Amino acid sequence: MSDMTMEEKIRARAYELWQQDGCLEGCADEYWHKARALVEKEMAVHDAAETGDAGAPASD
């Protein structure tokens, strides 16, 4: 999944969320926004793990 663009990741996640909710019609924007927030959070956690900054406070 690392080769996917940000938009592709969001689209895939939005589709998963939509399916989990029973394929509700008329809620595309809601699923897109939820998916974008989740993907951005996952990417931030992943980036922090790669740099060794897992949210620990900086030392003085």
Biopython code that builds the backbone (N, CA, C, O; Angstrom):
import numpy as np
from Bio.PDB.StructureBuilder import StructureBuilder

atoms = [
    (1, "MET", "N", (0.821, -1.196, 0.000)),
    (1, "MET", "CA", (0.000, 0.000, 0.000)),
    (1, "MET", "C", (0.864, 1.259, 0.000)),
    (1, "MET", "O", (0.335, 2.356, -0.180)),
    (2, "SER", "N", (2.148, 1.136, 0.192)),
    (2, "SER", "CA", (3.017, 2.296, 0.244)),
    (2, "SER", "C", (3.197, 2.949, -1.123)),
    (2, "SER", "O", (3.573, 4.119, -1.189)),
    (3, "ASP", "N", (2.943, 2.236, -2.204)),
    (3, "ASP", "CA", (3.081, 2.797, -3.539)),
    (3, "ASP", "C", (1.844, 3.590, -3.968)),
    (3, "ASP", "O", (1.853, 4.228, -5.021)),
    (4, "MET", "N", (0.803, 3.552, -3.177)),
    (4, "MET", "CA", (-0.424, 4.264, -3.515)),
    (4, "MET", "C", (-0.255, 5.752, -3.208)),
    (4, "MET", "O", (0.432, 6.127, -2.258)),
    (5, "THR", "N", (-0.890, 6.588, -4.020)),
    (5, "THR", "CA", (-0.886, 8.015, -3.730)),
    (5, "THR", "C", (-1.826, 8.272, -2.560)),
    (5, "THR", "O", (-2.628, 7.417, -2.186)),
    (6, "MET", "N", (-1.712, 9.454, -1.999)),
    (6, "MET", "CA", (-2.579, 9.840, -0.880)),
    (6, "MET", "C", (-4.050, 9.716, -1.291)),
    (6, "MET", "O", (-4.864, 9.189, -0.534)),
    (7, "GLU", "N", (-4.383, 10.196, -2.474)),
    (7, "GLU", "CA", (-5.769, 10.146, -2.937)),
    (7, "GLU", "C", (-6.256, 8.705, -3.071)),
    (7, "GLU", "O", (-7.398, 8.402, -2.725)),
    (8, "GLU", "N", (-5.404, 7.827, -3.568)),
    (8, "GLU", "CA", (-5.783, 6.415, -3.713)),
    (8, "GLU", "C", (-6.017, 5.769, -2.352)),
    (8, "GLU", "O", (-6.940, 4.972, -2.187)),
    (9, "LYS", "N", (-5.180, 6.115, -1.380)),
    (9, "LYS", "CA", (-5.354, 5.577, -0.031)),
    (9, "LYS", "C", (-6.673, 6.046, 0.572)),
    (9, "LYS", "O", (-7.403, 5.268, 1.186)),
    (10, "ILE", "N", (-6.965, 7.332, 0.388)),
    (10, "ILE", "CA", (-8.213, 7.887, 0.919)),
    (10, "ILE", "C", (-9.400, 7.233, 0.238)),
    (10, "ILE", "O", (-10.369, 6.861, 0.899)),
    (11, "ARG", "N", (-9.332, 7.089, -1.077)),
    (11, "ARG", "CA", (-10.432, 6.477, -1.829)),
    (11, "ARG", "C", (-10.691, 5.051, -1.358)),
    (11, "ARG", "O", (-11.840, 4.657, -1.159)),
    (12, "ALA", "N", (-9.625, 4.280, -1.181)),
    (12, "ALA", "CA", (-9.768, 2.895, -0.732)),
    (12, "ALA", "C", (-10.357, 2.833, 0.671)),
    (12, "ALA", "O", (-11.231, 2.009, 0.943)),
    (13, "ARG", "N", (-9.884, 3.699, 1.561)),
    (13, "ARG", "CA", (-10.398, 3.705, 2.935)),
    (13, "ARG", "C", (-11.857, 4.150, 2.970)),
    (13, "ARG", "O", (-12.658, 3.578, 3.710)),
    (14, "ALA", "N", (-12.211, 5.160, 2.183)),
    (14, "ALA", "CA", (-13.595, 5.624, 2.126)),
    (14, "ALA", "C", (-14.514, 4.503, 1.645)),
    (14, "ALA", "O", (-15.620, 4.337, 2.158)),
    (15, "TYR", "N", (-14.057, 3.747, 0.674)),
    (15, "TYR", "CA", (-14.843, 2.624, 0.162)),
    (15, "TYR", "C", (-15.037, 1.568, 1.244)),
    (15, "TYR", "O", (-16.130, 1.024, 1.396)),
    (16, "GLU", "N", (-13.973, 1.277, 1.997)),
    (16, "GLU", "CA", (-14.081, 0.309, 3.094)),
    (16, "GLU", "C", (-15.095, 0.777, 4.133)),
    (16, "GLU", "O", (-15.933, -0.004, 4.585)),
    (17, "LEU", "N", (-15.019, 2.051, 4.510)),
    (17, "LEU", "CA", (-15.952, 2.598, 5.501)),
    (17, "LEU", "C", (-17.389, 2.533, 4.988)),
    (17, "LEU", "O", (-18.310, 2.188, 5.727)),
    (18, "TRP", "N", (-17.562, 2.868, 3.716)),
    (18, "TRP", "CA", (-18.886, 2.850, 3.095)),
    (18, "TRP", "C", (-19.466, 1.437, 3.117)),
    (18, "TRP", "O", (-20.639, 1.244, 3.436)),
    (19, "GLN", "N", (-18.633, 0.452, 2.775)),
    (19, "GLN", "CA", (-19.092, -0.940, 2.794)),
    (19, "GLN", "C", (-19.441, -1.389, 4.210)),
    (19, "GLN", "O", (-20.449, -2.066, 4.412)),
    (20, "GLN", "N", (-18.626, -1.021, 5.182)),
    (20, "GLN", "CA", (-18.870, -1.407, 6.569)),
    (20, "GLN", "C", (-20.197, -0.855, 7.080)),
    (20, "GLN", "O", (-20.845, -1.470, 7.927)),
    (21, "ASP", "N", (-20.597, 0.300, 6.567)),
    (21, "ASP", "CA", (-21.849, 0.921, 6.992)),
    (21, "ASP", "C", (-23.050, 0.460, 6.173)),
    (21, "ASP", "O", (-24.148, 0.991, 6.342)),
    (22, "GLY", "N", (-22.864, -0.501, 5.304)),
    (22, "GLY", "CA", (-23.981, -1.035, 4.537)),
    (22, "GLY", "C", (-24.247, -0.323, 3.233)),
    (22, "GLY", "O", (-25.366, -0.369, 2.721)),
    (23, "CYS", "N", (-23.243, 0.336, 2.686)),
    (23, "CYS", "CA", (-23.340, 0.987, 1.373)),
    (23, "CYS", "C", (-24.427, 2.055, 1.325)),
    (23, "CYS", "O", (-25.246, 2.081, 0.406)),
    (24, "LEU", "N", (-24.425, 2.929, 2.316)),
    (24, "LEU", "CA", (-25.413, 4.005, 2.373)),
    (24, "LEU", "C", (-25.191, 4.999, 1.237)),
    (24, "LEU", "O", (-24.057, 5.386, 0.952)),
    (25, "GLU", "N", (-26.264, 5.401, 0.602)),
    (25, "GLU", "CA", (-26.184, 6.347, -0.506)),
    (25, "GLU", "C", (-26.227, 7.781, 0.019)),
    (25, "GLU", "O", (-26.808, 8.048, 1.071)),
    (26, "GLY", "N", (-25.612, 8.692, -0.714)),
    (26, "GLY", "CA", (-25.687, 10.108, -0.400)),
    (26, "GLY", "C", (-24.755, 10.583, 0.699)),
    (26, "GLY", "O", (-24.936, 11.681, 1.225)),
    (27, "CYS", "N", (-23.770, 9.788, 1.053)),
    (27, "CYS", "CA", (-22.861, 10.150, 2.148)),
    (27, "CYS", "C", (-21.404, 10.167, 1.700)),
    (27, "CYS", "O", (-20.505, 10.026, 2.529)),
    (28, "ALA", "N", (-21.162, 10.333, 0.431)),
    (28, "ALA", "CA", (-19.800, 10.237, -0.099)),
    (28, "ALA", "C", (-18.849, 11.220, 0.566)),
    (28, "ALA", "O", (-17.728, 10.853, 0.917)),
    (29, "ASP", "N", (-19.282, 12.466, 0.745)),
    (29, "ASP", "CA", (-18.408, 13.465, 1.365)),
    (29, "ASP", "C", (-18.047, 13.086, 2.793)),
    (29, "ASP", "O", (-16.906, 13.260, 3.221)),
    (30, "GLU", "N", (-19.014, 12.573, 3.520)),
    (30, "GLU", "CA", (-18.779, 12.161, 4.905)),
    (30, "GLU", "C", (-17.717, 11.059, 4.961)),
    (30, "GLU", "O", (-16.801, 11.117, 5.781)),
    (31, "TYR", "N", (-17.842, 10.064, 4.096)),
    (31, "TYR", "CA", (-16.873, 8.969, 4.076)),
    (31, "TYR", "C", (-15.498, 9.460, 3.634)),
    (31, "TYR", "O", (-14.477, 9.012, 4.156)),
    (32, "TRP", "N", (-15.473, 10.378, 2.673)),
    (32, "TRP", "CA", (-14.201, 10.912, 2.200)),
    (32, "TRP", "C", (-13.477, 11.637, 3.338)),
    (32, "TRP", "O", (-12.278, 11.442, 3.537)),
    (33, "HIS", "N", (-14.207, 12.474, 4.081)),
    (33, "HIS", "CA", (-13.587, 13.233, 5.169)),
    (33, "HIS", "C", (-13.108, 12.322, 6.298)),
    (33, "HIS", "O", (-12.031, 12.532, 6.855)),
    (34, "LYS", "N", (-13.904, 11.318, 6.631)),
    (34, "LYS", "CA", (-13.489, 10.355, 7.661)),
    (34, "LYS", "C", (-12.242, 9.606, 7.207)),
    (34, "LYS", "O", (-11.293, 9.436, 7.973)),
    (35, "ALA", "N", (-12.255, 9.165, 5.959)),
    (35, "ALA", "CA", (-11.126, 8.406, 5.425)),
    (35, "ALA", "C", (-9.871, 9.266, 5.378)),
    (35, "ALA", "O", (-8.787, 8.801, 5.728)),
    (36, "ARG", "N", (-10.010, 10.511, 4.951)),
    (36, "ARG", "CA", (-8.854, 11.399, 4.886)),
    (36, "ARG", "C", (-8.230, 11.596, 6.266)),
    (36, "ARG", "O", (-7.008, 11.569, 6.407)),
    (37, "ALA", "N", (-9.068, 11.793, 7.279)),
    (37, "ALA", "CA", (-8.556, 11.964, 8.640)),
    (37, "ALA", "C", (-7.816, 10.713, 9.106)),
    (37, "ALA", "O", (-6.751, 10.812, 9.715)),
    (38, "LEU", "N", (-8.376, 9.540, 8.822)),
    (38, "LEU", "CA", (-7.737, 8.288, 9.230)),
    (38, "LEU", "C", (-6.408, 8.070, 8.514)),
    (38, "LEU", "O", (-5.417, 7.691, 9.137)),
    (39, "VAL", "N", (-6.391, 8.309, 7.218)),
    (39, "VAL", "CA", (-5.170, 8.106, 6.434)),
    (39, "VAL", "C", (-4.086, 9.086, 6.880)),
    (39, "VAL", "O", (-2.926, 8.702, 7.027)),
    (40, "GLU", "N", (-4.457, 10.348, 7.096)),
    (40, "GLU", "CA", (-3.474, 11.332, 7.543)),
    (40, "GLU", "C", (-2.900, 10.953, 8.902)),
    (40, "GLU", "O", (-1.700, 11.096, 9.135)),
    (41, "LYS", "N", (-3.755, 10.470, 9.800)),
    (41, "LYS", "CA", (-3.290, 10.056, 11.121)),
    (41, "LYS", "C", (-2.337, 8.866, 11.004)),
    (41, "LYS", "O", (-1.283, 8.845, 11.640)),
    (42, "GLU", "N", (-2.709, 7.881, 10.191)),
    (42, "GLU", "CA", (-1.855, 6.705, 9.999)),
    (42, "GLU", "C", (-0.503, 7.092, 9.405)),
    (42, "GLU", "O", (0.533, 6.561, 9.806)),
    (43, "MET", "N", (-0.520, 8.016, 8.452)),
    (43, "MET", "CA", (0.728, 8.446, 7.829)),
    (43, "MET", "C", (1.605, 9.192, 8.830)),
    (43, "MET", "O", (2.825, 9.029, 8.818)),
    (44, "ALA", "N", (1.005, 10.004, 9.695)),
    (44, "ALA", "CA", (1.768, 10.731, 10.708)),
    (44, "ALA", "C", (2.408, 9.762, 11.692)),
    (44, "ALA", "O", (3.566, 9.933, 12.074)),
    (45, "VAL", "N", (1.656, 8.744, 12.102)),
    (45, "VAL", "CA", (2.193, 7.736, 13.018)),
    (45, "VAL", "C", (3.330, 6.981, 12.343)),
    (45, "VAL", "O", (4.368, 6.733, 12.955)),
    (46, "HIS", "N", (3.132, 6.621, 11.091)),
    (46, "HIS", "CA", (4.158, 5.894, 10.338)),
    (46, "HIS", "C", (5.420, 6.737, 10.193)),
    (46, "HIS", "O", (6.529, 6.243, 10.398)),
    (47, "ASP", "N", (5.249, 8.009, 9.839)),
    (47, "ASP", "CA", (6.398, 8.897, 9.679)),
    (47, "ASP", "C", (7.138, 9.080, 11.001)),
    (47, "ASP", "O", (8.369, 9.101, 11.028)),
    (48, "ALA", "N", (6.392, 9.213, 12.095)),
    (48, "ALA", "CA", (7.006, 9.373, 13.412)),
    (48, "ALA", "C", (7.792, 8.123, 13.792)),
    (48, "ALA", "O", (8.872, 8.215, 14.374)),
    (49, "ALA", "N", (7.252, 6.967, 13.464)),
    (49, "ALA", "CA", (7.938, 5.712, 13.778)),
    (49, "ALA", "C", (9.234, 5.591, 12.981)),
    (49, "ALA", "O", (10.240, 5.101, 13.494)),
    (50, "GLU", "N", (9.208, 6.037, 11.734)),
    (50, "GLU", "CA", (10.411, 5.968, 10.897)),
    (50, "GLU", "C", (11.507, 6.903, 11.388)),
    (50, "GLU", "O", (12.691, 6.579, 11.293)),
    (51, "THR", "N", (11.117, 8.062, 11.912)),
    (51, "THR", "CA", (12.104, 9.035, 12.377)),
    (51, "THR", "C", (12.464, 8.828, 13.836)),
    (51, "THR", "O", (13.361, 9.491, 14.357)),
    (52, "GLY", "N", (11.775, 7.915, 14.494)),
    (52, "GLY", "CA", (12.045, 7.650, 15.899)),
    (52, "GLY", "C", (11.354, 8.620, 16.826)),
    (52, "GLY", "O", (11.615, 8.613, 18.029)),
    (53, "ASP", "N", (10.477, 9.457, 16.296)),
    (53, "ASP", "CA", (9.734, 10.426, 17.100)),
    (53, "ASP", "C", (8.316, 9.928, 17.263)),
    (53, "ASP", "O", (7.434, 10.263, 16.472)),
    (54, "ALA", "N", (8.100, 9.132, 18.286)),
    (54, "ALA", "CA", (6.780, 8.541, 18.508)),
    (54, "ALA", "C", (5.968, 9.372, 19.483)),
    (54, "ALA", "O", (5.214, 8.826, 20.287)),
    (55, "GLY", "N", (6.114, 10.681, 19.418)),
    (55, "GLY", "CA", (5.325, 11.549, 20.272)),
    (55, "GLY", "C", (5.956, 11.812, 21.622)),
    (55, "GLY", "O", (5.330, 12.425, 22.488)),
    (56, "ALA", "N", (7.166, 11.366, 21.816)),
    (56, "ALA", "CA", (7.846, 11.612, 23.081)),
    (56, "ALA", "C", (8.272, 13.075, 23.139)),
    (56, "ALA", "O", (8.675, 13.645, 22.126)),
    (57, "PRO", "N", (8.185, 13.677, 24.307)),
    (57, "PRO", "CA", (8.600, 15.078, 24.421)),
    (57, "PRO", "C", (10.096, 15.226, 24.161)),
    (57, "PRO", "O", (10.887, 14.342, 24.490)),
    (58, "ALA", "N", (10.461, 16.332, 23.579)),
    (58, "ALA", "CA", (11.866, 16.581, 23.284)),
    (58, "ALA", "C", (12.631, 16.815, 24.574)),
    (58, "ALA", "O", (12.118, 17.430, 25.509)),
    (59, "SER", "N", (13.845, 16.329, 24.618)),
    (59, "SER", "CA", (14.657, 16.539, 25.816)),
    (59, "SER", "C", (15.300, 17.913, 25.755)),
    (59, "SER", "O", (15.600, 18.423, 24.676)),
    (60, "ASP", "N", (15.507, 18.503, 26.916)),
    (60, "ASP", "CA", (16.098, 19.848, 26.990)),
    (60, "ASP", "C", (17.584, 19.801, 26.871)),
    (60, "ASP", "O", (18.240, 20.842, 26.913)),
]
sb = StructureBuilder()
sb.init_structure("model")
sb.init_model(0)
sb.init_chain("A")
sb.init_seg("    ")
for serial, (resi, resn, name, xyz) in enumerate(atoms, 1):
    if name == "N":
        sb.init_residue(resn, " ", resi, " ")
    sb.init_atom(name, np.array(xyz, "f"), 0.0, 1.0, " ", f" {name:<3s}", serial, name[0])
structure = sb.get_structure()
